[in-house]
Amino acid sequence: MKVTKNNFEEEVLKSEKTVLVDLYADWCGPCRMLAPILEEVETEREDVKVCKINVDENMTIAQKYRVASIPNFVIFRDGQPVANFVGAMSEADFREKLEQVIL
């Protein structure tokens, strides 16, 4: 799900599920590389909502959460960021980081 400043509060901060936010840019190679993994996570896990935020189009959100590098993943629970991981990584590393936070 694409999220913008217009629906960020409703889709992320007010979500009853844990939310994995992918802060990305269309021109970012590592971001494109991880996109299929995010799609898999979204279909595999009913307890996790996956949202994508284009940092070029939503600079205020990127600045608020101090995004200095992409891809940048922020996990929200009950409207609060509880974890953050940055950069390209293997699918195994990505899933391991995600599991550590979500369990």
Order of alpha helices (4+ residues) and beta strands (2+ residues): beta-alpha-beta-alpha-beta-beta-alpha
